[in-house]
Amino acid sequence: MSRDGAAAEQQAAYHAALLAVLGPPQDLLARGGSALDAVSLAVDLLEDCPLFNAGHGAVFTHDETHELDAAVMDGATLKAGAVGCVSRIKRPVRAARAVMEHSEHVLLVGAGAEALAQRLGLEMVSPDYFSTEHRREQLRRVLATDKAVLDHDGAALQFRSPSGPTPPLDEQRKFGTVGAVALDAQGNLAAATSTGGMTNKQPGRVGDCPVIGAGTYADNRTAAVSCTGTGEMFIRAAAAYDVCARMAYAGASLAQAAEAVVMQALPAIGGRGGLIAVDRHGNFSMPFNTEGMYRGFARVGEAPQTAIFR
C-alpha cells in the first residue's frame, strides 16, 4: 500500500488516536508534572488502543497466547523497570514501573512479574482481554508460513483481501511497539516502551522493548529513547543506549546520533524500524528506515502534531 493509495479514513483514524494519546501527557507536563508520569500515561493510553500492538490488541504467539513486554526508565536516577512474557497484567507498563519502584530488580518475567503486579494491586485480566479478531485472523494466515512475523508483517496477509480495511502504511514494513519519551520542566528525561511482540513468535521470546539499553533508555545527561523494529537487531546493536553513547562520548547531536543508529548501525546487521528520542535541551528526533512510522510530538503551549510518512 503506497502513500497515494492509503485510505484517507484509515489515516485519519491513526492521526486521531495519536492526538488522543498526546493530549493528556501534554496537559500533565503543562501543570509541572514529571517526565516519568508523562511517558507512563502516554503508554497507558497506547496500551488501551487496539490499533497498536500493545495491551488490548496485542498479537498472538505460535501457541495462540499473548506474551507482553514493557519497560520504563527514569533519566534522573538511571533507575529502570521492565517486565517480559506477561499475559494477565492489563497495563504492562504499570507493572514495569512497579518493578522499578517496588523491587530491587530491573527485569521480571512471566509468573514472577505477574505475582508482583497482583501483590501491588495492579489490575489483572483474563489473557483473552488482549485478543481481537483482527489479530486472531492475522495469526491464522501467518501460521501457514511457519515463521515469526513482526507486527504487522502478518497483517499484510489479511489485508490482501480487497474487502478488508486499507492501513496507511504497507503492512509488510511497519512495527507495532509503542513508546513515549519526555522532558519535563525540571529538566528530567524519561522513556517508556510496550509491545505484544511478534505474530507467531515462539513462546518465551523476548525482544528489545524490556531490555534496558536496547529498546528503552533515558539519561538526563543526554537523551531519552524508545525504539520499534526488529527487536533482535536492536538488542545486538544496543540501539537505545548507542544513541546516548554517541552523544556523550563523540559529541554528536541528538539528530546525528539517532540518524547514525537507525540509518547506518542497524541496517548493517539487517535491522529495520525506528526510534523516538528527546534530549536534555528539548530537541527531538524520530528517524526510521521504513516506509513510515506512526508518531507525534507535543510541546507545552503548542498544538500537538502527528505524522505517518516522512
Residue pairs with C-beta under 8 A, 6 or more apart in sequence:
1 159
1 166
1 167
1 168
1 169
1 170
1 171
2 170
3 168
3 291
3 292
3 309
5 166
6 166
6 167
6 168
6 169
7 165
7 166
7 168
10 165
10 166
10 167
10 168
11 168
11 308
13 51
14 51
14 168
14 294
14 306
14 308
15 306
15 308
17 49
17 51
17 52
18 294
18 295
18 296
18 304
18 306
19 296
19 304
19 306
20 45
20 49
21 42
21 45
21 46
21 49
21 296
22 42
22 296
22 297
22 298
22 304
22 306
23 298
23 304
24 41
24 42
24 45
25 38
25 39
25 41
25 42
25 180
25 182
25 298
26 298
26 299
26 300
26 304
28 37
28 38
28 41
29 35
29 38
29 182
29 184
29 185
29 300
30 300
30 301
32 184
32 185
33 184
34 184
34 186
34 188
34 190
35 75
35 182
35 183
35 184
35 188
35 189
35 190
35 224
36 72
36 74
36 97
36 182
36 188
36 190
38 180
38 182
38 184
38 190
39 72
39 180
39 181
39 182
39 190
39 191
39 192
39 224
40 72
40 93
40 94
40 97
40 192
42 180
42 182
42 192
43 54
43 70
43 72
43 93
43 178
43 179
43 180
43 192
43 193
43 194
44 91
44 93
44 94
46 52
46 54
46 55
46 178
46 180
46 194
47 54
47 55
47 56
47 91
47 92
47 93
47 178
47 194
48 55
48 56
48 91
49 55
49 56
49 57
50 56
50 57
50 132
50 134
51 57
52 176
52 178
52 294
53 59
53 151
53 152
53 175
53 176
53 177
53 178
53 195
53 196
53 197
54 68
54 70
54 92
54 176
54 177
54 178
54 194
54 195
54 196
55 68
55 90
55 91
55 92
55 130
55 194
55 196
56 129
56 130
56 132
57 130
57 132
57 134
57 135
57 196
58 66
58 68
58 130
58 135
58 195
58 196
58 197
59 66
59 135
59 138
59 139
59 151
59 154
59 176
59 196
59 197
59 198
59 199
59 201
60 66
60 131
60 135
60 136
60 138
60 139
60 199
60 200
61 67
61 197
61 200
61 201
61 202
61 203
61 205
62 143
62 148
62 200
62 201
62 202
62 203
63 203
64 136
64 139
65 87
65 127
65 203
66 87
66 127
66 130
66 131
66 196
67 84
67 85
67 86
67 87
67 196
67 197
67 201
67 203
67 204
67 205
68 83
68 85
68 86
68 87
68 89
68 92
68 130
68 194
68 195
68 196
68 197
69 82
69 83
69 84
69 85
69 86
69 92
69 194
69 195
69 197
69 206
69 207
69 209
69 210
70 82
70 83
70 86
70 92
70 93
70 95
70 96
70 192
70 193
70 194
70 195
70 209
70 210
71 80
71 81
71 82
71 83
71 93
71 96
71 192
71 193
71 194
71 209
71 210
71 211
71 212
71 215
71 216
72 80
72 81
72 82
72 93
72 96
72 97
72 100
72 190
72 191
72 192
72 193
72 216
73 79
73 80
73 81
73 100
73 190
73 191
73 192
73 212
73 216
73 217
73 218
73 224
74 80
74 100
74 188
74 190
74 218
75 188
75 189
75 190
75 191
75 218
75 219
75 220
75 224
76 188
76 189
76 220
78 218
78 219
79 100
79 101
80 100
80 106
80 212
80 216
81 96
81 97
81 98
81 99
81 100
81 101
81 103
81 105
81 106
81 107
82 96
82 99
82 106
82 107
82 108
82 209
82 210
82 211
82 212
82 216
83 89
83 92
83 95
83 96
83 99
83 107
83 108
83 109
83 113
83 117
83 210
84 107
84 108
84 109
84 110
84 113
84 206
84 210
85 109
85 110
85 113
85 203
85 204
85 206
86 92
86 95
86 109
86 110
86 113
86 114
86 117
87 114
87 127
87 130
88 114
88 124
88 125
88 126
88 127
89 95
89 113
89 114
89 117
89 122
89 123
89 124
89 125
90 122
90 123
90 124
90 125
90 129
91 122
91 123
92 194
93 192
93 194
94 117
94 122
95 113
95 114
95 116
95 117
95 122
96 192
96 194
96 210
97 192
98 116
98 117
98 120
98 122
99 105
99 106
99 107
99 108
99 113
99 116
100 106
102 116
102 120
103 116
106 212
107 210
107 211
107 212
108 116
109 206
114 124
117 124
118 124
130 196
134 155
134 158
135 199
137 158
138 152
138 154
138 155
138 157
138 158
138 199
139 154
139 199
139 200
141 154
141 157
141 158
142 149
142 153
142 154
142 157
142 199
142 200
143 200
145 200
146 200
147 200
148 198
148 199
148 200
148 201
148 202
148 205
149 198
149 199
149 200
150 175
150 176
150 198
150 199
150 229
150 230
151 174
151 175
151 176
151 196
151 197
151 198
151 199
152 167
152 171
152 174
152 175
152 176
152 199
153 171
153 172
153 199
154 199
154 200
155 167
155 171
155 199
156 170
156 171
156 172
158 164
159 165
159 166
159 167
159 171
167 174
168 292
168 308
168 309
169 290
169 291
169 292
169 294
169 308
170 291
173 272
173 290
173 291
173 292
174 290
174 291
174 292
174 293
174 294
175 228
175 229
175 230
175 272
175 273
175 274
175 290
175 293
176 195
176 196
176 228
177 193
177 194
177 195
177 207
177 209
177 215
177 226
177 227
177 228
177 229
178 193
178 194
178 195
178 228
179 191
179 192
179 193
179 194
179 215
179 216
179 226
179 227
179 228
179 276
180 191
180 192
180 226
180 276
181 189
181 190
181 191
181 192
181 218
181 223
181 224
181 225
181 226
181 276
181 277
181 278
181 284
182 189
182 190
182 191
182 224
182 278
183 189
183 224
183 278
183 279
183 280
183 282
184 190
185 300
187 220
187 280
188 220
189 218
189 219
189 220
189 223
189 224
189 278
189 279
189 280
190 218
190 224
191 216
191 217
191 218
191 224
191 225
191 226
191 240
192 216
192 226
193 209
193 210
193 215
193 216
193 226
193 227
193 228
194 209
195 207
195 209
195 228
197 205
197 207
197 209
197 231
198 205
198 207
198 231
207 215
207 231
207 232
207 234
207 235
208 214
208 215
208 227
208 229
208 231
208 232
208 234
208 235
208 239
208 240
209 215
209 216
209 227
209 231
210 216
211 235
213 238
213 240
213 241
214 227
214 231
214 234
214 235
214 237
214 238
214 239
214 240
214 241
215 226
215 227
215 228
215 231
215 234
215 235
215 239
215 240
216 225
216 226
216 227
216 240
217 224
217 225
217 240
217 241
217 243
217 244
218 224
218 225
219 244
219 248
220 280
221 244
221 248
221 280
222 243
222 244
222 247
222 248
222 279
222 280
223 243
223 244
223 247
223 254
223 257
223 277
223 278
223 279
223 280
224 277
224 278
225 239
225 240
225 241
225 243
225 244
225 258
225 275
225 276
225 277
226 240
226 275
226 276
226 277
227 234
227 239
227 240
227 273
227 274
227 275
228 273
228 274
228 275
228 293
229 266
229 271
229 272
229 273
229 274
229 275
229 290
230 266
230 270
230 271
230 272
230 273
233 239
233 266
233 269
233 270
233 271
233 272
234 240
234 266
234 271
234 273
236 269
236 271
237 261
237 265
237 266
237 269
237 271
239 261
239 265
239 266
239 271
239 275
240 275
242 257
242 261
242 265
243 254
243 257
243 258
243 261
243 275
243 277
244 257
246 252
246 256
246 257
246 260
246 261
247 253
247 254
247 257
247 279
250 257
252 260
253 279
253 283
254 277
254 278
254 279
254 283
254 284
254 285
255 283
255 285
258 275
258 277
258 285
258 287
259 285
259 287
261 275
262 273
262 274
262 275
262 287
262 288
262 289
263 287
263 289
265 271
266 272
266 273
266 289
267 289
271 289
272 289
272 290
273 288
273 289
273 290
273 293
274 286
274 287
274 288
274 289
274 290
274 293
275 285
275 286
275 287
275 288
276 284
276 285
276 286
276 295
277 284
277 285
277 286
278 284
278 285
282 299
284 297
286 293
286 295
286 297
291 309
292 308
292 309
292 310
293 308
294 306
294 308
295 306
295 307
295 308
296 304
296 305
296 306
296 307
297 304
297 305
298 304
298 305
